[in-house]
């Protein structure tokens, strides 16, 4: 990094210390960099690819990509993205990037068994890999440099503690993607610390009418349920509708944050959300890969780099609403 570039970067960082002017300058600089494609470094134009287990239309991953793309601009990286919710197909996408001999990989391990072999191939090919979001327990064993995300069991335990504070007695945990180990860990973690009773219900997450009808039927048949916990922001609004149709007064809580969830927290239709900061997951994954290529840096010391959980309530929603609308929270 040249002295002039370093000075410019430090100047931007110092400007960011101002509560108003600095924030505006930071946002303006980010927009200009993204529009002009100007990097803050003079390292080679490496290619990094991200392959996730996202299904079509999952806005959570738009936020992850937003962070990754911003870091890619700063780090002079060519960023590629692909996704498939099926483990076998996700592994095939990773293989295609290995065949292209990319300079770094970012992958999720929601279905780790399907990804184990291709992770081994990446390691053998000398391509550094960072795992994000899912697979913190398998990341190191599979040869990744580090894992960026939240520990799903810890996040679940935080939910159980929060439910206790709210005096809840019976919770329904809605799993929208069967086979996703992270989702199981969330529900199991909540059950571990929750003093009440927690039940699981499996739904087809790609079919929202089915999700709503399944939750609605469960609430109608069990009036003791006073909490519905969804594992993704898009499902929170559906759970609210299901509770309304069932005539249930159950509180709806959710993992993840978006503009609708922030609005729901503000209005009181949602109780709380568990934010794992997906923008940060994408940004840090790209930045850590760049640091490894540039300077052989590794963060975490063999442990995950945690981006959550953060319990978000009505008190926090107003401050975060602007960030959710711009797609960074």
Secondary structure, DSSP 8 states (H G I E B T S, - for coil): --HHHHHHHHHHHHHTTSTTHHHHHHHHHHHHHHHHT--SS-S---EEEEEE---TT-HHHHHHHHHHHHHHHHTT-EEEEEE-SSHHHHHHHHHHHHHTT-SEEEE--TTHHHHHHHHHHHHHHT-EEEEESS-HHHHTTTT-SEEEE--HHHHHHHHHHHHHHTT--EEEEEE-STT-HHHHHHHHHHHHH-SSEEEEEE--TT-HHHHHHHHHHHHHH-TT--EEEESSHHHHHHHHHHHHHHT---EEEEES--HHHHHHHHHTSS--EEE--HHHHHHHHHHHHHHHHHH----STTS-EE---EEE-HHHHHHHHHHHHTT--
